[in-house]
Amino acid sequence: MMTDVLILGAGPAGLTAAIYARRAGLTATVFDKGFAGGQTIITPEIENYPAIASISGPEFSQRLYEQAVSLGAAFKNEEVRRAQLSGTVKILSTEQGPYEGRTVILAGGVKRRELGCPGEAELAGKGVSYCATCDGAFFRGKQVVLVGGGNTALEDALFLSNLCEKVTLVHRRDRFRGEKQLSDAVLARDNVDVRYSSAVTRILGESHVEAVEITNLASGQTARIPAAGVFIAIGYEPDSALIAGQVTVDEAGYIVAGEDCHTNLSGVFAAGDGRQKPLRQIVTAASDGAVAAYQAANYINAQ
């Protein structure tokens, strides 16, 4: 059965696109291999969304999902393995089969960046984690290392400091990149030890993480820090491998699309953090979703 709008990704951009598509009278199907909400679902607290002073990421995600579904959007908890986007009929294929659509909105967002140091891949899931809010409780009362210096890392440091005996925060620069309010809060925690101008160069352990080797980037000196876990929060990269070679992306892999969300392909639109843009926030992702659905409706109506 032909669907008006196929939406790849169920974060704030994708779910908002589904809401606006349904309000425009279009059929919409959202695909995501994970939980609805995208990166939002692993955010402990949201305090910068207009008109909502404070809400947890999981609750925000659930509300957004329920709103889209209540309007009649379909949700497929399936991984899209192949995308054919250049023809008049767009096709997204999963293990359950191909799905045809008149338009596609690419809202796959971003994925967490990896360190790439020895021991990271070998100990992934054995003490190496990319989600403090998901796995922090497993390290209650233990010593952990956290890598990063942006808002996500600072939020993770505050979260982990409430659970762990000690948090060693390792950052490549000589100052944090995150908001001052967050950095001040982290520096005020007695059980957070900040190591500036340093990098994790090796994660050590046999069956699980036992220690971390860090190197001071100025002096070259190395230090071994005992740790039961390593949390990596060094930013994100676009999850755009699926559409490579079809949709134009920049040198970093972000989809090239303006504020109108149009890509280089007719009937294909980009929304959310995976789009080339100056600010990646929930509010800008939601805005993109609304615009992309509006443009999809215009495209269909013009056919």
N, C-alpha and C positions, 0 to 999 in steps of 0.2 A: 504494500500500500504506500502510495506517495505521501510524504509529509511536507508541509510547507517549509518548516525550519528545523534543520538538524543542528543541534547545539553540542559542541564538543567541549565538555568541562562543566562541572556543577559547583563552581565557586560563586561568589557574589555576582560576577559578570554573567556567567551562564544562566544562573537562576533568575536574575533580573531580566535577562533577555527573554527567558521563557514566559515570565509574567507579562511583559510588554507585548510579546507575540500573541499570547492568548487574548489580551485585552484588545488587540487589533483584529481578532477573529481568525487568527491563523492556527493551524495545528503545529505543535512543537514537541520534539522529543529531545531530552537531555541525556548525554552519555557520560559516564564517569566510572572508572574501575574502583574508585575508593568511595568514601562517605561523601554525601552532599555537604558542601561548605568549603571545600578546597583547603587552603592554608588557614582560613578563618577558624576551622574546627579545632586547630591546635593552638589557638591564641587564648591565653588565660583570661584576659580582660580587655574589652574594647571600650575606650573612653573618648574617642574622637569622631564618632559617627553623629551627624547632626540630629538633634532632638532626643538622643539617647545618652544620658549622662554616663551610664556604665552598664555593661552587659557582658556576660561570658561569651567567648567565641562559639562554643557548642550550642548555647541557647539561641544566639543570633542565627547560626546556620540552620538550626531546626525550624525556626520561625520562617526563614526565607524559603526553605524547602517546602514547608507545609502550605505557604501562600501560593507557590507555583503549582503544586499538585492540586490544591483546592480549585484553581482556575481551569484545571483540565490538562496541564502539561504532563507528558509521560516521562518517567525516569527509568533509564536502563542502566543497571549496575553492571556494565560490561566494558571491557577494554577494547577500544577501537584499534584494530591491527593494521588497517589499510584505509586510505582515503583517496578517492578519485574525484577531483574538484574542478577539472577544466571543462567538462561537458555541460550541456544544458541541464541534464539530470545529474545531481551530485550523489555520490555513494560513499557511505561509511560502513566498513565491514568489521564485524566482530566474530567470535567463535560461533555465535548463534546464527550468523548469516549476514547478508548485505541489507542495508537500509537505504532507501532512495529518498531524496529530498529536492525541493526546488531551490532552496538556498542552504548555506551552511554558515554558522557563526563559530569561529574559532575562539574558544575561551579556555584553552588548556592551562593558561597561567604559567607558573614557574615551579621549579623543583629546587630543593636545597643543594647547595654546592658542596662537594667533597674536598677533603684536605689533599688526598693523593699521597700521603706519607706511608712508609712501611708499617704494617700492622693494622691499618685502618680496615681494609677489606677483609682480612683474615679474622678480625675480632668484631666485625659488624654483627650486632645482635647479641654479642657476648660481652657487653660493656660499652661498646661504641654505639652511640645513639645520635639521631638528628632531630629529636623531639623531646625536649625537657619535660613538657607537660604530659606527654604520653608515658614516659619511662622514669621520671624523677622519683616516683614513690618506691621503686625497686632499690633505691640507694639511700633510703632513710637512715640517718645516723652514720653515713660513710663519707669518705673523702672523694671528691670528684674534681675533674678538670673540665673547664668550659672554654671553648675557643671562639673568639669573635669580639667585635667592638661596636656594633651597630645597635639599633633599638631591640632587635630580636635577642641578641646576646645579653643585653642589659636586663631585659624582661626575664629571660631565662635565669640569669644570676640571682635576681630577687626571688624568683620562684624556688630555685634549688636551695638558696640559703635558709629557707624556712624548713627544709627537710634534712639537709645534709650537715654533717659535722663541720666540714670545711669545703669551700669552693675556691679553686684556683682559677682565676680568669686570665687567659692568655690572649694578648692582642698585639698585632704586628706593628701598630703605630705607637707614638708617644702620648697619644690622647684618644679618648673615645670619639666615635663618629656619631653616636646616638644623641638623643635629646638631653639637654642639661638636667632637666628634672629627674630623668632616669639615672644618669651618671652620678648625680649627687646622692641619690638614694642608695645606689650600689656601694659607693665609697663610704657610706655611713654604716654599712653592715660590718660587724666585727669579725664575722667568719668568712669574709670574702677577701682573698689575697690576690691583688692585681699584679700581673707581670706584663709591663709595657715593653714595646720594642722587642718582642719575642715571638717565636713560632714553635709549634709542635712539630718535631722532626722524626719522631718514632713513637709508636704505641706498643708497649711491651706486655707480654703475657703469653701463657700457653693455651689453656682452655678458656680463659677469660682475662679481662684487663687487670693488670697488676700495677703498672706504673706508666708514666709518660716522660719521654725525653723532650725537653724544651731547649731551644738555642737562642741566646741573646743575639739579636741581629746587629747590634753595634760592636760588641766585644768578641762575638764568636764562641763565647763560653757556653757549655752545656750543663744542664742540671737534670737530675732524675727526681721526679715527684711521684710518691706513692699515690695510687688512685684506684678505686674500684670501678670507675666509669669515666668515659670521655663524651662530652656533649659538644657537637659541632654546629655552630651557628654563624657561619661566615658568609652569609648571603645566599642569593638565589641565581639560577640561570634559567633561561626560557626552555620550556618543554615543547620544542618545535621540530623534533626529529621526524615526526610522522608526516609533516607537510613539506619537508625539505625537497627542493627541486620543482615544486609547484607554485608555492606562494613565496613572494620575495621577502627575504629577511635581511637584517643588517649584519655587520661583521660580528656582533655578539649573539646573533641568532634570534633577535626580537623581530616580530612581524612588522613590516613596513606598511603602516596604515595611518592616515591622518585622523583628525577629530571626527570625521564623518564615518570612520571605521571601515572604509572601502579598502580592500586589498587590490592587488594587480589582476585578480581573477573576477570576472563578472559573476555576481550572485554569491560571492564569498566575502565575509566580513570578519574583522578581528576585534575582540573586546577583552579588556582586563589587563592583567600584569604582563601577559605575553606580547602585548602590542608595544611598539616603540613609542615611548612617552616620557615626560620629565618627572612625573610623580606617580608612584604606585601605592595606592591606599584603597581601602574597601570602598570609600565613597567614589573614587574615580573609576573603580571597576564596575560598580553599580551604574554609574553614569554611562560608561561605554556600553553596558548591556542594553540599556534603554535605547541608546542611539542606534546600535547595531540592529535591534529588532525593528525599529522605525524604518531604517534603510532597507531591511529585508522586505518589509511590507510594501514599501514604495516600488522595489524591484519587481515583486510578484504582481502588483497591480498594473505595472506598466507592460507586462508581457501580453 
